[in-house]
């Protein structure tokens, strides 16, 4: 696969207007059954209510695995979904982009959490201080579609989006779905150890291709875990702004939209 050739259907088409005060996080990898990290997120999520945060954008891999609608019955998942529901009930819009770990999210997740799913991300306009919109568009995606040299993973990515796979996940017993997910994850980690860094990484040409296809000047993603904010292009020329939101760690690795409509790193 040519590194600039994006997977079919991976260019976001949904349009969203982000508001000043929006928070952006990525790659929480919450345990479906709950743990201390889950408890920290729930506490942080509840604190957002008091801050009147208008929007929370989650850039994928919210859960470490999401095996289908039956996961809404697991204790840790129930508590996390209830925390999101409290947040949305009090006026915060939760915009959720599924990642490679939770690509099977669907209607059951939306109903239990109050969040809105954007299967392939969305394109946003940022607010201007005068109440209008800043000139420039921002494409938000998880980031796995930008690893275009990893042809093996891209085949697996298509599998998760296949209608039969999603149909099967709704009917498979929970214990079996979790066993299959664990097996697939172990195989993926084994194969990843033998892949070259370039093969596993987000490709700059793919970022540029996504920006062009979305008519966006900025691309924001997660997936890579290591935060970065840089310009892709020749020195001295206007290039694509490329932002990777780092893997969520309590109050660190948080992006947001400030009162002037600027996108940047922030603290809780």
Secondary structure in CASP SS format (residue, H / E / C, confidence):
PFRMAT SS
TARGET T0000
AUTHOR 0000-0000-0000
METHOD secondary structure of the structure
MODEL  1
X C 1.00
X C 1.00
X C 1.00
X C 1.00
X C 1.00
X C 1.00
X C 1.00
X C 1.00
X C 1.00
X C 1.00
X C 1.00
X C 1.00
X C 1.00
X C 1.00
X E 1.00
X E 1.00
X E 1.00
X C 1.00
X C 1.00
X C 1.00
X C 1.00
X C 1.00
X E 1.00
X E 1.00
X E 1.00
X E 1.00
X C 1.00
X C 1.00
X C 1.00
X E 1.00
X C 1.00
X C 1.00
X C 1.00
X C 1.00
X C 1.00
X H 1.00
X H 1.00
X H 1.00
X H 1.00
X H 1.00
X H 1.00
X H 1.00
X H 1.00
X H 1.00
X H 1.00
X H 1.00
X H 1.00
X H 1.00
X H 1.00
X H 1.00
X C 1.00
X C 1.00
X C 1.00
X C 1.00
X E 1.00
X E 1.00
X E 1.00
X E 1.00
X C 1.00
X C 1.00
X C 1.00
X C 1.00
X E 1.00
X C 1.00
X C 1.00
X C 1.00
X C 1.00
X C 1.00
X H 1.00
X H 1.00
X H 1.00
X H 1.00
X H 1.00
X C 1.00
X H 1.00
X H 1.00
X H 1.00
X H 1.00
X H 1.00
X H 1.00
X H 1.00
X H 1.00
X H 1.00
X H 1.00
X H 1.00
X H 1.00
X H 1.00
X H 1.00
X H 1.00
X C 1.00
X C 1.00
X C 1.00
X E 1.00
X E 1.00
X E 1.00
X E 1.00
X C 1.00
X C 1.00
X C 1.00
X C 1.00
X C 1.00
X C 1.00
X C 1.00
X C 1.00
X C 1.00
X C 1.00
X H 1.00
X H 1.00
X H 1.00
X H 1.00
X H 1.00
X H 1.00
X H 1.00
X C 1.00
X C 1.00
X E 1.00
X E 1.00
X C 1.00
X C 1.00
X C 1.00
X C 1.00
X E 1.00
X E 1.00
X E 1.00
X E 1.00
X E 1.00
X E 1.00
X C 1.00
X C 1.00
X C 1.00
X C 1.00
X C 1.00
X E 1.00
X E 1.00
X E 1.00
X E 1.00
X E 1.00
X E 1.00
X E 1.00
X E 1.00
X C 1.00
X C 1.00
X C 1.00
X H 1.00
X H 1.00
X H 1.00
X C 1.00
X C 1.00
X C 1.00
X C 1.00
X H 1.00
X H 1.00
X H 1.00
X H 1.00
X H 1.00
X H 1.00
X H 1.00
X H 1.00
X H 1.00
X H 1.00
X C 1.00
X C 1.00
X H 1.00
X H 1.00
X H 1.00
X H 1.00
X H 1.00
X H 1.00
X H 1.00
X H 1.00
X H 1.00
X C 1.00
X C 1.00
X H 1.00
X H 1.00
X H 1.00
X H 1.00
X H 1.00
X H 1.00
X H 1.00
X H 1.00
X H 1.00
X H 1.00
X H 1.00
X H 1.00
X H 1.00
X H 1.00
X H 1.00
X H 1.00
X H 1.00
X H 1.00
X H 1.00
X C 1.00
X C 1.00
X C 1.00
X C 1.00
X H 1.00
X H 1.00
X H 1.00
X H 1.00
X C 1.00
X C 1.00
X C 1.00
X H 1.00
X H 1.00
X H 1.00
X H 1.00
X H 1.00
X H 1.00
X H 1.00
X H 1.00
X H 1.00
X H 1.00
X H 1.00
X C 1.00
X C 1.00
X C 1.00
X E 1.00
X E 1.00
X E 1.00
X E 1.00
X C 1.00
X C 1.00
X C 1.00
X C 1.00
X C 1.00
X C 1.00
X E 1.00
X E 1.00
X E 1.00
X E 1.00
X E 1.00
X C 1.00
X C 1.00
X C 1.00
X C 1.00
X C 1.00
X C 1.00
X C 1.00
X E 1.00
X E 1.00
X E 1.00
X E 1.00
X E 1.00
X C 1.00
X C 1.00
X E 1.00
X C 1.00
X E 1.00
X C 1.00
X C 1.00
X E 1.00
X C 1.00
X E 1.00
X E 1.00
X E 1.00
X E 1.00
X C 1.00
X C 1.00
X C 1.00
X C 1.00
X C 1.00
X E 1.00
X E 1.00
X E 1.00
X E 1.00
X C 1.00
X C 1.00
END
